[in-house]
Amino acid sequence: MINLIKTIACGICKGFGGGVEPSKIQHCGTIDIITASSILLDKLDEMGSKGEVYLPDTDTKIYNLKEVESSCELKEVSSLSFVAESHDCDDFAAKLYSKFASLAWTNIHALNYFIDEHETFWWIEPQNKKISKSLEPWQGAQIRFLLGR
């Protein structure tokens, strides 16, 4: 029910160009840098990647999967138009990073990720709102870096 209310509020605010802003996605807790590092290094190992992990804070915010799926922030970013070179994958990923999600670069693509309250790693494709546990071939196979929040 709360997700439905958030979705309606997002639509109303966008439709009227302002008004009462719907609540922004809130993290549901944090995990310490050791736990976050372990989850991210496990993901790199699972993919056979030698990428780098950058965690800027001693605690990493975690999010509820359902909240992320229905977030106004994800809907807002995915609704933007793709324009080669001037607003492409890195721009979508940077916009979602500025809202809540962590940032990832593969050998061919930029996208986002988050860790949920069950310490599960999730990829977010900011261009189409797809959330998954694994990458599709067009998204790349090797991780260059993971930048936490």
Backbone torsions as a table, in degrees:
resi	resn	phi	psi	omega
1	MET	NA	-42.8	179.8
2	ILE	-62.4	-40.8	179.3
3	ASN	-63.3	-38.3	177.5
4	LEU	-63.2	-43.4	178.7
5	ILE	-62.2	-42.6	178.8
6	LYS	-62.7	-42.4	-179.7
7	THR	-62.8	-44.4	178.5
8	ILE	-63.6	-43.5	179.7
9	ALA	-62.5	-39.3	177.5
10	CYS	-60.0	-47.1	-178.6
11	GLY	-63.6	-43.5	179.9
12	ILE	-63.1	-47.6	-179.0
13	CYS	-62.9	-42.4	178.3
14	LYS	-65.1	-42.1	-177.7
15	GLY	-63.3	-36.1	-178.5
16	PHE	-98.6	-0.4	177.4
17	GLY	69.5	30.2	177.7
18	GLY	150.2	-131.6	-177.2
19	GLY	79.4	-149.3	179.1
20	VAL	-74.6	122.4	-178.9
21	GLU	-80.2	133.2	177.4
22	PRO	-64.9	155.7	-178.6
23	SER	-65.0	142.1	178.5
24	LYS	-78.7	155.6	179.3
25	ILE	-59.3	138.1	179.7
26	GLN	-115.2	141.1	175.5
27	HIS	-70.0	155.8	-178.2
28	CYS	-106.7	14.9	179.0
29	GLY	151.5	-170.5	177.3
30	THR	-139.5	160.8	170.6
31	ILE	-125.7	152.4	-177.5
32	ASP	-73.6	165.3	-174.7
33	ILE	-62.4	-31.9	179.7
34	ILE	-68.3	-44.7	178.6
35	THR	-65.5	-45.8	179.5
36	ALA	-61.3	-45.1	178.6
37	SER	-58.6	-43.4	-180.0
38	SER	-61.1	-44.5	179.7
39	ILE	-63.0	-44.5	-178.3
40	LEU	-69.7	-40.9	177.7
41	LEU	-66.5	-35.2	174.2
42	ASP	-62.0	-39.7	178.5
43	LYS	-64.5	-43.9	177.6
44	LEU	-60.4	-45.0	-179.7
45	ASP	-62.9	-43.8	178.9
46	GLU	-57.0	-36.4	-178.2
47	MET	-91.5	-2.8	-178.0
48	GLY	68.3	29.8	-177.6
49	SER	-98.7	151.3	176.3
50	LYS	-109.9	23.2	-176.7
51	GLY	-63.4	170.9	-179.6
52	GLU	-98.6	150.4	175.4
53	VAL	-117.9	127.5	177.6
54	TYR	-122.1	114.6	176.7
55	LEU	-117.0	107.1	-172.8
56	PRO	-74.7	-17.9	-176.3
57	ASP	-123.9	162.8	179.8
58	THR	-75.0	-17.7	176.2
59	ASP	-125.8	143.3	178.6
60	THR	-111.1	131.6	179.2
61	LYS	-72.4	141.4	176.0
62	ILE	-117.5	154.4	-174.4
63	TYR	-132.1	154.9	175.1
64	ASN	-82.2	131.7	-177.2
65	LEU	-55.3	-48.3	-178.3
66	LYS	-62.6	-37.9	178.1
67	GLU	-65.2	-40.4	178.8
68	VAL	-65.3	-46.5	-178.4
69	GLU	-57.8	-35.0	-176.5
70	SER	-102.5	8.5	-174.7
71	SER	-67.9	142.2	175.0
72	CYS	-62.3	-35.6	-178.1
73	GLU	-61.9	-44.8	179.9
74	LEU	-66.9	-42.1	178.1
75	LYS	-62.6	-42.8	-179.2
76	GLU	-61.6	-49.3	-177.6
77	VAL	-65.8	-43.3	-177.9
78	SER	-68.8	-18.4	-179.8
79	SER	-81.6	-9.4	-180.0
80	LEU	-72.2	154.5	-178.7
81	SER	-83.9	141.0	174.4
82	PHE	-80.5	129.4	174.7
83	VAL	-135.0	113.9	-177.1
84	ALA	-50.9	133.4	178.1
85	GLU	72.8	-34.2	-178.0
86	SER	-101.1	-25.0	173.5
87	HIS	-150.7	77.6	-178.0
88	ASP	-118.3	-156.7	-168.8
89	CYS	-54.6	-41.6	-179.0
90	ASP	-67.1	-32.0	178.8
91	ASP	-72.5	-40.9	175.2
92	PHE	-60.7	-47.4	-178.4
93	ALA	-64.0	-39.6	179.3
94	ALA	-65.9	-39.2	178.5
95	LYS	-64.1	-43.0	179.4
96	LEU	-70.0	-34.2	175.2
97	TYR	-60.4	-39.4	-179.3
98	SER	-67.6	-18.1	-178.4
99	LYS	-92.3	-50.6	-179.0
100	PHE	-167.4	-32.0	-169.0
101	ALA	-82.3	154.0	174.6
102	SER	-77.8	166.2	-172.2
103	LEU	-114.1	142.8	177.8
104	ALA	-137.7	145.1	171.6
105	TRP	-124.5	130.4	172.0
106	THR	-98.5	-170.8	177.1
107	ASN	-67.7	-15.5	-177.2
108	ILE	-139.3	-0.4	-170.0
109	HIS	-153.6	151.6	173.0
110	ALA	-111.3	138.1	178.2
111	LEU	-156.6	-168.3	-176.1
112	ASN	-126.1	170.4	176.0
113	TYR	-152.7	166.2	171.5
114	PHE	-152.4	165.3	175.2
115	ILE	-114.5	134.1	-178.8
116	ASP	-91.7	179.4	-176.4
117	GLU	-67.7	-10.9	176.4
118	HIS	-99.3	11.5	-179.4
119	GLU	63.9	33.5	175.9
120	THR	-97.4	135.0	179.5
121	PHE	-86.1	133.3	179.9
122	TRP	-130.8	134.2	170.6
123	TRP	-85.2	145.4	172.5
124	ILE	-124.4	123.2	171.7
125	GLU	-91.4	103.8	-172.7
126	PRO	-69.2	-14.9	-179.4
127	GLN	-80.7	-25.1	-177.9
128	ASN	-133.1	8.9	177.4
129	LYS	68.2	10.3	-179.0
130	LYS	-73.5	130.6	177.7
131	ILE	-117.2	127.5	-176.3
132	SER	-150.7	166.2	178.4
133	LYS	-88.3	-12.9	179.9
134	SER	-138.9	160.9	179.5
135	LEU	-87.0	151.4	171.3
136	GLU	-86.8	155.7	-177.0
137	PRO	-53.0	-37.0	-178.1
138	TRP	-68.7	-15.0	180.0
139	GLN	-88.7	-6.9	179.2
140	GLY	109.2	168.1	-177.2
141	ALA	-124.8	-20.0	-178.5
142	GLN	-119.1	135.9	178.7
143	ILE	-89.5	127.7	173.7
144	ARG	-81.9	-51.2	177.1
145	PHE	-158.1	156.4	174.0
146	LEU	-122.8	122.1	-179.3
147	LEU	-111.8	114.1	-177.1
148	GLY	-78.8	177.7	178.1
149	ARG	-127.8	NA	NA
